Every structure is written in C-alpha cells, then in structure tokens.
C-alpha cells in the first residue's frame, strides 16, 4: 500500500510539473512580445521626433532663402 501511494504521488507530481512548464513558456512569450512591442514603439517615437526636428530646420531654411530672394 505504501509503494502504491508513493507511485501515485510521484506520478501526480509529474503531471503538475508538466502543466507548470507550459504556463511558464506562455508567460515568457507574452512578456517577450510586450518588451519587443515597447522597444519598437520607442524607436518609432524617436524616429518621428528626429524627422519632425529635421523638417522644422528645412522649413526655416526654405523661409530664410525665400526672404533673401525677395
């Protein structure tokens, strides 16, 4: 009876361990995706800021050239 109980206990631990492994992979994948998304958004914002800054410089240069032509 003790041996049967021990075998059932080990088998149940095996099932529990398998279920936890699947959940941890899903959580890791989701958190990795969130990190990648946030890094992508940060890079996109940085590029947009740089483009807006460059556009402002170009516009001011064009206005300065237009004023000197008149």
PyMOL Python script that loads the backbone (N, CA, C, O; Angstrom):
from pymol import cmd

cmd.read_pdbstr("""\
ATOM      1  N   UNK A   1       0.827  -1.188   0.000  1.00  0.00           N
ATOM      2  CA  UNK A   1       0.000   0.000   0.000  1.00  0.00           C
ATOM      3  C   UNK A   1       0.875   1.258   0.000  1.00  0.00           C
ATOM      4  O   UNK A   1       0.563   2.226  -0.693  1.00  0.00           O
ATOM      5  N   UNK A   2       1.967   1.249   0.771  1.00  0.00           N
ATOM      6  CA  UNK A   2       2.852   2.404   0.808  1.00  0.00           C
ATOM      7  C   UNK A   2       3.523   2.618  -0.545  1.00  0.00           C
ATOM      8  O   UNK A   2       3.703   3.756  -0.980  1.00  0.00           O
ATOM      9  N   UNK A   3       3.893   1.521  -1.210  1.00  0.00           N
ATOM     10  CA  UNK A   3       4.528   1.633  -2.511  1.00  0.00           C
ATOM     11  C   UNK A   3       3.555   2.207  -3.539  1.00  0.00           C
ATOM     12  O   UNK A   3       3.947   3.029  -4.367  1.00  0.00           O
ATOM     13  N   UNK A   4       2.312   1.791  -3.495  1.00  0.00           N
ATOM     14  CA  UNK A   4       1.297   2.308  -4.409  1.00  0.00           C
ATOM     15  C   UNK A   4       1.088   3.804  -4.183  1.00  0.00           C
ATOM     16  O   UNK A   4       0.990   4.583  -5.131  1.00  0.00           O
ATOM     17  N   UNK A   5       1.023   4.185  -2.915  1.00  0.00           N
ATOM     18  CA  UNK A   5       0.866   5.602  -2.591  1.00  0.00           C
ATOM     19  C   UNK A   5       2.054   6.412  -3.106  1.00  0.00           C
ATOM     20  O   UNK A   5       1.876   7.509  -3.635  1.00  0.00           O
ATOM     21  N   UNK A   6       3.256   5.878  -2.951  1.00  0.00           N
ATOM     22  CA  UNK A   6       4.460   6.557  -3.427  1.00  0.00           C
ATOM     23  C   UNK A   6       4.448   6.690  -4.948  1.00  0.00           C
ATOM     24  O   UNK A   6       4.803   7.744  -5.476  1.00  0.00           O
ATOM     25  N   UNK A   7       4.052   5.649  -5.649  1.00  0.00           N
ATOM     26  CA  UNK A   7       3.983   5.685  -7.119  1.00  0.00           C
ATOM     27  C   UNK A   7       2.956   6.709  -7.575  1.00  0.00           C
ATOM     28  O   UNK A   7       3.220   7.477  -8.500  1.00  0.00           O
ATOM     29  N   UNK A   8       1.795   6.733  -6.943  1.00  0.00           N
ATOM     30  CA  UNK A   8       0.771   7.721  -7.303  1.00  0.00           C
ATOM     31  C   UNK A   8       1.228   9.140  -7.000  1.00  0.00           C
ATOM     32  O   UNK A   8       0.932  10.056  -7.767  1.00  0.00           O
ATOM     33  N   UNK A   9       1.938   9.338  -5.907  1.00  0.00           N
ATOM     34  CA  UNK A   9       2.440  10.675  -5.559  1.00  0.00           C
ATOM     35  C   UNK A   9       3.454  11.157  -6.585  1.00  0.00           C
ATOM     36  O   UNK A   9       3.413  12.314  -7.003  1.00  0.00           O
ATOM     37  N   UNK A  10       4.358  10.282  -6.991  1.00  0.00           N
ATOM     38  CA  UNK A  10       5.364  10.658  -7.988  1.00  0.00           C
ATOM     39  C   UNK A  10       4.698  10.949  -9.333  1.00  0.00           C
ATOM     40  O   UNK A  10       5.079  11.896 -10.020  1.00  0.00           O
ATOM     41  N   UNK A  11       3.709  10.143  -9.711  1.00  0.00           N
ATOM     42  CA  UNK A  11       3.010  10.362 -10.978  1.00  0.00           C
ATOM     43  C   UNK A  11       2.262  11.690 -10.962  1.00  0.00           C
ATOM     44  O   UNK A  11       2.272  12.425 -11.950  1.00  0.00           O
ATOM     45  N   UNK A  12       1.619  11.995  -9.846  1.00  0.00           N
ATOM     46  CA  UNK A  12       0.884  13.259  -9.782  1.00  0.00           C
ATOM     47  C   UNK A  12       1.836  14.453  -9.818  1.00  0.00           C
ATOM     48  O   UNK A  12       1.499  15.487 -10.394  1.00  0.00           O
ATOM     49  N   UNK A  13       3.005  14.332  -9.221  1.00  0.00           N
ATOM     50  CA  UNK A  13       3.997  15.408  -9.302  1.00  0.00           C
ATOM     51  C   UNK A  13       4.478  15.595 -10.738  1.00  0.00           C
ATOM     52  O   UNK A  13       4.743  16.717 -11.171  1.00  0.00           O
ATOM     53  N   UNK A  14       4.588  14.502 -11.463  1.00  0.00           N
ATOM     54  CA  UNK A  14       4.983  14.594 -12.866  1.00  0.00           C
ATOM     55  C   UNK A  14       3.972  15.349 -13.694  1.00  0.00           C
ATOM     56  O   UNK A  14       4.342  16.154 -14.548  1.00  0.00           O
ATOM     57  N   UNK A  15       2.689  15.097 -13.451  1.00  0.00           N
ATOM     58  CA  UNK A  15       1.642  15.820 -14.174  1.00  0.00           C
ATOM     59  C   UNK A  15       1.638  17.301 -13.813  1.00  0.00           C
ATOM     60  O   UNK A  15       1.460  18.151 -14.685  1.00  0.00           O
ATOM     61  N   UNK A  16       1.831  17.608 -12.558  1.00  0.00           N
ATOM     62  CA  UNK A  16       1.843  19.006 -12.116  1.00  0.00           C
ATOM     63  C   UNK A  16       3.036  19.735 -12.719  1.00  0.00           C
ATOM     64  O   UNK A  16       2.906  20.880 -13.150  1.00  0.00           O
ATOM     65  N   UNK A  17       4.182  19.095 -12.756  1.00  0.00           N
ATOM     66  CA  UNK A  17       5.385  19.720 -13.304  1.00  0.00           C
ATOM     67  C   UNK A  17       5.212  20.013 -14.793  1.00  0.00           C
ATOM     68  O   UNK A  17       5.674  21.051 -15.267  1.00  0.00           O
ATOM     69  N   UNK A  18       4.567  19.139 -15.529  1.00  0.00           N
ATOM     70  CA  UNK A  18       4.346  19.362 -16.955  1.00  0.00           C
ATOM     71  C   UNK A  18       3.429  20.552 -17.184  1.00  0.00           C
ATOM     72  O   UNK A  18       3.668  21.336 -18.104  1.00  0.00           O
ATOM     73  N   UNK A  19       2.409  20.709 -16.394  1.00  0.00           N
ATOM     74  CA  UNK A  19       1.483  21.828 -16.566  1.00  0.00           C
ATOM     75  C   UNK A  19       2.153  23.154 -16.251  1.00  0.00           C
ATOM     76  O   UNK A  19       1.894  24.139 -16.943  1.00  0.00           O
ATOM     77  N   UNK A  20       2.987  23.220 -15.256  1.00  0.00           N
ATOM     78  CA  UNK A  20       3.661  24.464 -14.926  1.00  0.00           C
ATOM     79  C   UNK A  20       4.643  24.875 -16.011  1.00  0.00           C
ATOM     80  O   UNK A  20       4.829  26.068 -16.250  1.00  0.00           O
ATOM     81  N   UNK A  21       5.267  23.923 -16.664  1.00  0.00           N
ATOM     82  CA  UNK A  21       6.221  24.234 -17.714  1.00  0.00           C
ATOM     83  C   UNK A  21       5.526  24.929 -18.881  1.00  0.00           C
ATOM     84  O   UNK A  21       6.060  25.894 -19.427  1.00  0.00           O
ATOM     85  N   UNK A  22       4.360  24.461 -19.267  1.00  0.00           N
ATOM     86  CA  UNK A  22       3.622  25.054 -20.375  1.00  0.00           C
ATOM     87  C   UNK A  22       3.215  26.485 -20.050  1.00  0.00           C
ATOM     88  O   UNK A  22       3.318  27.367 -20.903  1.00  0.00           O
ATOM     89  N   UNK A  23       2.759  26.721 -18.841  1.00  0.00           N
ATOM     90  CA  UNK A  23       2.344  28.062 -18.457  1.00  0.00           C
ATOM     91  C   UNK A  23       3.520  29.027 -18.451  1.00  0.00           C
ATOM     92  O   UNK A  23       3.373  30.177 -18.865  1.00  0.00           O
ATOM     93  N   UNK A  24       4.664  28.589 -17.995  1.00  0.00           N
ATOM     94  CA  UNK A  24       5.809  29.494 -17.930  1.00  0.00           C
ATOM     95  C   UNK A  24       6.287  29.869 -19.326  1.00  0.00           C
ATOM     96  O   UNK A  24       6.735  30.996 -19.538  1.00  0.00           O
ATOM     97  N   UNK A  25       6.201  28.948 -20.282  1.00  0.00           N
ATOM     98  CA  UNK A  25       6.586  29.282 -21.649  1.00  0.00           C
ATOM     99  C   UNK A  25       5.640  30.329 -22.227  1.00  0.00           C
ATOM    100  O   UNK A  25       6.085  31.250 -22.912  1.00  0.00           O
ATOM    101  N   UNK A  26       4.365  30.202 -21.966  1.00  0.00           N
ATOM    102  CA  UNK A  26       3.389  31.162 -22.470  1.00  0.00           C
ATOM    103  C   UNK A  26       3.644  32.541 -21.873  1.00  0.00           C
ATOM    104  O   UNK A  26       3.605  33.542 -22.588  1.00  0.00           O
ATOM    105  N   UNK A  27       3.903  32.601 -20.570  1.00  0.00           N
ATOM    106  CA  UNK A  27       4.162  33.880 -19.933  1.00  0.00           C
ATOM    107  C   UNK A  27       5.438  34.509 -20.469  1.00  0.00           C
ATOM    108  O   UNK A  27       5.485  35.721 -20.679  1.00  0.00           O
ATOM    109  N   UNK A  28       6.467  33.711 -20.693  1.00  0.00           N
ATOM    110  CA  UNK A  28       7.721  34.232 -21.219  1.00  0.00           C
ATOM    111  C   UNK A  28       7.506  34.774 -22.627  1.00  0.00           C
ATOM    112  O   UNK A  28       8.027  35.838 -22.964  1.00  0.00           O
ATOM    113  N   UNK A  29       6.765  34.075 -23.436  1.00  0.00           N
ATOM    114  CA  UNK A  29       6.495  34.525 -24.792  1.00  0.00           C
ATOM    115  C   UNK A  29       5.716  35.831 -24.771  1.00  0.00           C
ATOM    116  O   UNK A  29       6.028  36.750 -25.528  1.00  0.00           O
ATOM    117  N   UNK A  30       4.708  35.923 -23.916  1.00  0.00           N
ATOM    118  CA  UNK A  30       3.916  37.143 -23.842  1.00  0.00           C
ATOM    119  C   UNK A  30       4.749  38.311 -23.348  1.00  0.00           C
ATOM    120  O   UNK A  30       4.652  39.406 -23.901  1.00  0.00           O
ATOM    121  N   UNK A  31       5.562  38.109 -22.327  1.00  0.00           N
ATOM    122  CA  UNK A  31       6.373  39.208 -21.810  1.00  0.00           C
ATOM    123  C   UNK A  31       7.433  39.620 -22.822  1.00  0.00           C
ATOM    124  O   UNK A  31       7.755  40.803 -22.934  1.00  0.00           O
ATOM    125  N   UNK A  32       7.979  38.658 -23.560  1.00  0.00           N
ATOM    126  CA  UNK A  32       8.952  38.988 -24.597  1.00  0.00           C
ATOM    127  C   UNK A  32       8.305  39.807 -25.691  1.00  0.00           C
ATOM    128  O   UNK A  32       8.893  40.768 -26.187  1.00  0.00           O
ATOM    129  N   UNK A  33       7.103  39.431 -26.066  1.00  0.00           N
ATOM    130  CA  UNK A  33       6.383  40.184 -27.090  1.00  0.00           C
ATOM    131  C   UNK A  33       6.110  41.600 -26.610  1.00  0.00           C
ATOM    132  O   UNK A  33       6.236  42.548 -27.385  1.00  0.00           O
ATOM    133  N   UNK A  34       5.739  41.761 -25.344  1.00  0.00           N
ATOM    134  CA  UNK A  34       5.482  43.095 -24.807  1.00  0.00           C
ATOM    135  C   UNK A  34       6.745  43.944 -24.807  1.00  0.00           C
ATOM    136  O   UNK A  34       6.691  45.137 -25.103  1.00  0.00           O
ATOM    137  N   UNK A  35       7.871  43.342 -24.480  1.00  0.00           N
ATOM    138  CA  UNK A  35       9.135  44.082 -24.481  1.00  0.00           C
ATOM    139  C   UNK A  35       9.488  44.504 -25.893  1.00  0.00           C
ATOM    140  O   UNK A  35       9.898  45.642 -26.121  1.00  0.00           O
ATOM    141  N   UNK A  36       9.331  43.598 -26.839  1.00  0.00           N
ATOM    142  CA  UNK A  36       9.646  43.914 -28.234  1.00  0.00           C
ATOM    143  C   UNK A  36       8.724  45.017 -28.745  1.00  0.00           C
ATOM    144  O   UNK A  36       9.175  45.933 -29.433  1.00  0.00           O
ATOM    145  N   UNK A  37       7.431  44.935 -28.411  1.00  0.00           N
ATOM    146  CA  UNK A  37       6.492  45.970 -28.831  1.00  0.00           C
ATOM    147  C   UNK A  37       6.855  47.322 -28.235  1.00  0.00           C
ATOM    148  O   UNK A  37       6.806  48.334 -28.935  1.00  0.00           O
ATOM    149  N   UNK A  38       7.214  47.359 -26.967  1.00  0.00           N
ATOM    150  CA  UNK A  38       7.543  48.637 -26.334  1.00  0.00           C
ATOM    151  C   UNK A  38       8.836  49.219 -26.901  1.00  0.00           C
ATOM    152  O   UNK A  38       8.951  50.434 -27.062  1.00  0.00           O
ATOM    153  N   UNK A  39       9.808  48.362 -27.202  1.00  0.00           N
ATOM    154  CA  UNK A  39      11.056  48.840 -27.806  1.00  0.00           C
ATOM    155  C   UNK A  39      10.783  49.368 -29.212  1.00  0.00           C
ATOM    156  O   UNK A  39      11.346  50.385 -29.616  1.00  0.00           O
ATOM    157  N   UNK A  40       9.930  48.683 -29.949  1.00  0.00           N
ATOM    158  CA  UNK A  40       9.562  49.140 -31.292  1.00  0.00           C
ATOM    159  C   UNK A  40       8.853  50.485 -31.258  1.00  0.00           C
ATOM    160  O   UNK A  40       9.129  51.358 -32.080  1.00  0.00           O
ATOM    161  N   UNK A  41       7.940  50.652 -30.308  1.00  0.00           N
ATOM    162  CA  UNK A  41       7.229  51.924 -30.173  1.00  0.00           C
ATOM    163  C   UNK A  41       8.194  53.044 -29.797  1.00  0.00           C
ATOM    164  O   UNK A  41       8.078  54.157 -30.309  1.00  0.00           O
ATOM    165  N   UNK A  42       9.148  52.762 -28.906  1.00  0.00           N
ATOM    166  CA  UNK A  42      10.127  53.773 -28.501  1.00  0.00           C
ATOM    167  C   UNK A  42      10.994  54.186 -29.686  1.00  0.00           C
ATOM    168  O   UNK A  42      11.284  55.369 -29.863  1.00  0.00           O
ATOM    169  N   UNK A  43      11.405  53.222 -30.492  1.00  0.00           N
ATOM    170  CA  UNK A  43      12.220  53.522 -31.674  1.00  0.00           C
ATOM    171  C   UNK A  43      11.416  54.341 -32.680  1.00  0.00           C
ATOM    172  O   UNK A  43      11.938  55.284 -33.276  1.00  0.00           O
ATOM    173  N   UNK A  44      10.167  53.986 -32.865  1.00  0.00           N
ATOM    174  CA  UNK A  44       9.295  54.719 -33.784  1.00  0.00           C
ATOM    175  C   UNK A  44       9.124  56.163 -33.324  1.00  0.00           C
ATOM    176  O   UNK A  44       9.174  57.085 -34.138  1.00  0.00           O
ATOM    177  N   UNK A  45       8.921  56.363 -32.018  1.00  0.00           N
ATOM    178  CA  UNK A  45       8.782  57.710 -31.484  1.00  0.00           C
ATOM    179  C   UNK A  45      10.062  58.516 -31.672  1.00  0.00           C
ATOM    180  O   UNK A  45      10.011  59.703 -31.993  1.00  0.00           O
ATOM    181  N   UNK A  46      11.208  57.873 -31.472  1.00  0.00           N
ATOM    182  CA  UNK A  46      12.489  58.566 -31.640  1.00  0.00           C
ATOM    183  C   UNK A  46      12.695  58.988 -33.092  1.00  0.00           C
ATOM    184  O   UNK A  46      13.166  60.093 -33.361  1.00  0.00           O
ATOM    185  N   UNK A  47      12.346  58.113 -34.019  1.00  0.00           N
ATOM    186  CA  UNK A  47      12.485  58.441 -35.440  1.00  0.00           C
ATOM    187  C   UNK A  47      11.533  59.580 -35.809  1.00  0.00           C
ATOM    188  O   UNK A  47      11.919  60.502 -36.528  1.00  0.00           O
ATOM    189  N   UNK A  48      10.294  59.518 -35.321  1.00  0.00           N
ATOM    190  CA  UNK A  48       9.341  60.584 -35.615  1.00  0.00           C
ATOM    191  C   UNK A  48       9.811  61.927 -35.059  1.00  0.00           C
ATOM    192  O   UNK A  48       9.640  62.955 -35.715  1.00  0.00           O
ATOM    193  N   UNK A  49      10.394  61.938 -33.875  1.00  0.00           N
ATOM    194  CA  UNK A  49      10.917  63.168 -33.289  1.00  0.00           C
ATOM    195  C   UNK A  49      12.046  63.730 -34.134  1.00  0.00           C
ATOM    196  O   UNK A  49      12.110  64.936 -34.370  1.00  0.00           O
ATOM    197  N   UNK A  50      12.942  62.852 -34.595  1.00  0.00           N
ATOM    198  CA  UNK A  50      14.066  63.285 -35.431  1.00  0.00           C
ATOM    199  C   UNK A  50      13.573  63.835 -36.763  1.00  0.00           C
ATOM    200  O   UNK A  50      14.084  64.844 -37.249  1.00  0.00           O
ATOM    201  N   UNK A  51      12.593  63.183 -37.345  1.00  0.00           N
ATOM    202  CA  UNK A  51      12.043  63.635 -38.622  1.00  0.00           C
ATOM    203  C   UNK A  51      11.358  64.989 -38.454  1.00  0.00           C
ATOM    204  O   UNK A  51      11.523  65.878 -39.290  1.00  0.00           O
ATOM    205  N   UNK A  52      10.597  65.146 -37.384  1.00  0.00           N
ATOM    206  CA  UNK A  52       9.925  66.428 -37.142  1.00  0.00           C
ATOM    207  C   UNK A  52      10.942  67.545 -36.933  1.00  0.00           C
ATOM    208  O   UNK A  52      10.746  68.659 -37.419  1.00  0.00           O
ATOM    209  N   UNK A  53      12.014  67.260 -36.221  1.00  0.00           N
ATOM    210  CA  UNK A  53      13.065  68.250 -35.993  1.00  0.00           C
ATOM    211  C   UNK A  53      13.740  68.635 -37.305  1.00  0.00           C
ATOM    212  O   UNK A  53      13.963  69.816 -37.570  1.00  0.00           O
ATOM    213  N   UNK A  54      14.063  67.644 -38.117  1.00  0.00           N
ATOM    214  CA  UNK A  54      14.706  67.911 -39.408  1.00  0.00           C
ATOM    215  C   UNK A  54      13.766  68.697 -40.315  1.00  0.00           C
ATOM    216  O   UNK A  54      14.211  69.590 -41.036  1.00  0.00           O
ATOM    217  N   UNK A  55      12.485  68.381 -40.290  1.00  0.00           N
ATOM    218  CA  UNK A  55      11.504  69.081 -41.111  1.00  0.00           C
ATOM    219  C   UNK A  55      11.411  70.552 -40.691  1.00  0.00           C
ATOM    220  O   UNK A  55      11.295  71.437 -41.539  1.00  0.00           O
ATOM    221  N   UNK A  56      11.463  70.806 -39.391  1.00  0.00           N
ATOM    222  CA  UNK A  56      11.415  72.183 -38.902  1.00  0.00           C
ATOM    223  C   UNK A  56      12.642  72.964 -39.368  1.00  0.00           C
ATOM    224  O   UNK A  56      12.523  74.129 -39.746  1.00  0.00           O
ATOM    225  N   UNK A  57      13.814  72.339 -39.345  1.00  0.00           N
ATOM    226  CA  UNK A  57      15.046  73.001 -39.799  1.00  0.00           C
ATOM    227  C   UNK A  57      14.967  73.286 -41.292  1.00  0.00           C
ATOM    228  O   UNK A  57      15.346  74.369 -41.740  1.00  0.00           O
ATOM    229  N   UNK A  58      14.484  72.337 -42.052  1.00  0.00           N
ATOM    230  CA  UNK A  58      14.363  72.526 -43.505  1.00  0.00           C
ATOM    231  C   UNK A  58      13.371  73.643 -43.812  1.00  0.00           C
ATOM    232  O   UNK A  58      13.635  74.489 -44.666  1.00  0.00           O
ATOM    233  N   UNK A  59      12.232  73.649 -43.120  1.00  0.00           N
ATOM    234  CA  UNK A  59      11.234  74.692 -43.350  1.00  0.00           C
ATOM    235  C   UNK A  59      11.782  76.073 -43.021  1.00  0.00           C
ATOM    236  O   UNK A  59      11.533  77.028 -43.757  1.00  0.00           O
ATOM    237  N   UNK A  60      12.526  76.192 -41.925  1.00  0.00           N
ATOM    238  CA  UNK A  60      13.093  77.501 -41.569  1.00  0.00           C
ATOM    239  C   UNK A  60      14.156  77.921 -42.574  1.00  0.00           C
ATOM    240  O   UNK A  60      14.290  79.109 -42.867  1.00  0.00           O
ATOM    241  N   UNK A  61      14.904  76.978 -43.101  1.00  0.00           N
ATOM    242  CA  UNK A  61      15.911  77.294 -44.116  1.00  0.00           C
ATOM    243  C   UNK A  61      15.249  77.757 -45.405  1.00  0.00           C
ATOM    244  O   UNK A  61      15.711  78.706 -46.039  1.00  0.00           O
ATOM    245  N   UNK A  62      14.175  77.094 -45.790  1.00  0.00           N
ATOM    246  CA  UNK A  62      13.447  77.487 -47.006  1.00  0.00           C
ATOM    247  C   UNK A  62      12.877  78.891 -46.840  1.00  0.00           C
ATOM    248  O   UNK A  62      12.928  79.692 -47.773  1.00  0.00           O
ATOM    249  N   UNK A  63      12.342  79.195 -45.681  1.00  0.00           N
ATOM    250  CA  UNK A  63      11.801  80.546 -45.438  1.00  0.00           C
ATOM    251  C   UNK A  63      12.919  81.601 -45.504  1.00  0.00           C
ATOM    252  O   UNK A  63      12.721  82.688 -46.046  1.00  0.00           O
ATOM    253  N   UNK A  64      14.092  81.268 -44.949  1.00  0.00           N
ATOM    254  CA  UNK A  64      15.213  82.205 -44.977  1.00  0.00           C
ATOM    255  C   UNK A  64      15.671  82.445 -46.405  1.00  0.00           C
ATOM    256  O   UNK A  64      15.975  83.582 -46.767  1.00  0.00           O
ATOM    257  N   UNK A  65      15.726  81.415 -47.214  1.00  0.00           N
ATOM    258  CA  UNK A  65      16.138  81.559 -48.610  1.00  0.00           C
ATOM    259  C   UNK A  65      15.106  82.366 -49.374  1.00  0.00           C
ATOM    260  O   UNK A  65      15.464  83.213 -50.193  1.00  0.00           O
ATOM    261  N   UNK A  66      13.823  82.114 -49.115  1.00  0.00           N
ATOM    262  CA  UNK A  66      12.761  82.860 -49.793  1.00  0.00           C
ATOM    263  C   UNK A  66      12.836  84.342 -49.443  1.00  0.00           C
ATOM    264  O   UNK A  66      12.572  85.183 -50.302  1.00  0.00           O
ATOM    265  N   UNK A  67      13.186  84.682 -48.215  1.00  0.00           N
ATOM    266  CA  UNK A  67      13.258  86.098 -47.827  1.00  0.00           C
ATOM    267  C   UNK A  67      14.450  86.778 -48.469  1.00  0.00           C
ATOM    268  O   UNK A  67      14.377  87.960 -48.805  1.00  0.00           O
ATOM    269  N   UNK A  68      15.538  86.062 -48.645  1.00  0.00           N
ATOM    270  CA  UNK A  68      16.718  86.689 -49.273  1.00  0.00           C
ATOM    271  C   UNK A  68      16.521  86.872 -50.774  1.00  0.00           C
ATOM    272  O   UNK A  68      17.160  87.747 -51.360  1.00  0.00           O
ATOM    273  N   UNK A  69      15.670  86.088 -51.417  1.00  0.00           N
ATOM    274  CA  UNK A  69      15.410  86.222 -52.850  1.00  0.00           C
ATOM    275  C   UNK A  69      14.571  87.452 -53.144  1.00  0.00           C
ATOM    276  O   UNK A  69      14.695  88.028 -54.225  1.00  0.00           O
ATOM    277  N   UNK A  70      13.729  87.869 -52.229  1.00  0.00           N
ATOM    278  CA  UNK A  70      12.820  88.999 -52.485  1.00  0.00           C
ATOM    279  C   UNK A  70      13.500  90.286 -52.395  1.00  0.00           C
ATOM    280  O   UNK A  70      12.875  91.329 -52.584  1.00  0.00           O
TER     281      UNK A  70
END
""", "prot")
cmd.dss("prot")
cmd.show_as("cartoon", "prot")
cmd.util.cbc("prot")
cmd.orient("prot")
